[in-house]
Amino acid sequence: ARRRILLLLGDGAPYERATAEANGEGYLRCHLRAVIAHLQRHPGLELLAIGFGAGIEQDFPQAVRLRSPQELAQC
């Protein structure tokens, strides 16, 4: 393939209560940002994100935030 695209669909900023209680509030966001940085170092791989909640644009350089899943059909 000439293009390799990794598309993330998410419902907002990464959060899970048990992980936050054990590791601190920002643990999952820090991990997500480390994974994004790692993936961006791979030539030929495009990382795109579509989110249905707050936070998606903060973490992904190429992101679209939608108000509802129904808007996905219009993309």
PALUMFI-700775 format. One line per 3 residues: their letters; for each residue x, y, z of C-alpha. Coordinates in steps of 0.25 Angstrom, whole numbers, plus 5000, padded with zeros to 4 digits. Example, Ala and Ser with C-alpha at 12.3 -4.5 7.8 and 13.67 -1.06 7.14 Angstrom:
PALUMFI-700775
AS	5049/4982/5031 ~ 5055/4996/5029 .
end
This chain:
PALUMFI-700775
ARR	5000/5000/5000 ~ 5005/5014/4997 ~ 4998/5020/5010 .
RIL	4998/5014/5024 ~ 4987/5020/5033 ~ 4984/5017/5047 .
LLL	4971/5023/5051 ~ 4967/5024/5065 ~ 4952/5025/5069 .
GDG	4950/5030/5083 ~ 4940/5035/5093 ~ 4949/5046/5099 .
APY	4961/5047/5108 ~ 4967/5034/5113 ~ 4962/5031/5127 .
ERA	4959/5019/5136 ~ 4956/5021/5151 ~ 4964/5009/5156 .
TAE	4977/5012/5148 ~ 4976/5027/5152 ~ 4975/5023/5167 .
ANG	4987/5014/5166 ~ 4996/5023/5157 ~ 4990/5037/5158 .
EGY	4981/5045/5149 ~ 4990/5048/5137 ~ 4996/5034/5136 .
LRC	4987/5029/5124 ~ 4988/5043/5116 ~ 5004/5042/5118 .
HLR	5004/5028/5113 ~ 4995/5032/5101 ~ 5004/5043/5098 .
AVI	5017/5034/5098 ~ 5010/5024/5089 ~ 5006/5036/5079 .
AHL	5020/5041/5079 ~ 5026/5027/5077 ~ 5016/5025/5065 .
QRH	5019/5038/5059 ~ 5034/5034/5058 ~ 5030/5023/5048 .
PGL	5031/5028/5034 ~ 5020/5025/5024 ~ 5010/5024/5036 .
ELL	4999/5034/5037 ~ 4992/5035/5051 ~ 4978/5041/5050 .
AIG	4967/5042/5061 ~ 4952/5044/5062 ~ 4946/5047/5075 .
FGA	4933/5048/5082 ~ 4937/5056/5094 ~ 4946/5066/5099 .
GIE	4961/5064/5099 ~ 4964/5058/5085 ~ 4970/5070/5079 .
QDF	4979/5072/5091 ~ 4986/5059/5088 ~ 4985/5056/5073 .
PQA	4991/5066/5063 ~ 4981/5061/5053 ~ 4968/5060/5059 .
VRL	4953/5063/5057 ~ 4943/5064/5069 ~ 4929/5060/5066 .
RSP	4917/5063/5075 ~ 4911/5049/5072 ~ 4914/5036/5066 .
QEL	4903/5040/5055 ~ 4912/5051/5050 ~ 4922/5040/5046 .
AQC	4914/5036/5034 ~ 4916/5050/5029 ~ 4931/5050/5029 .
end
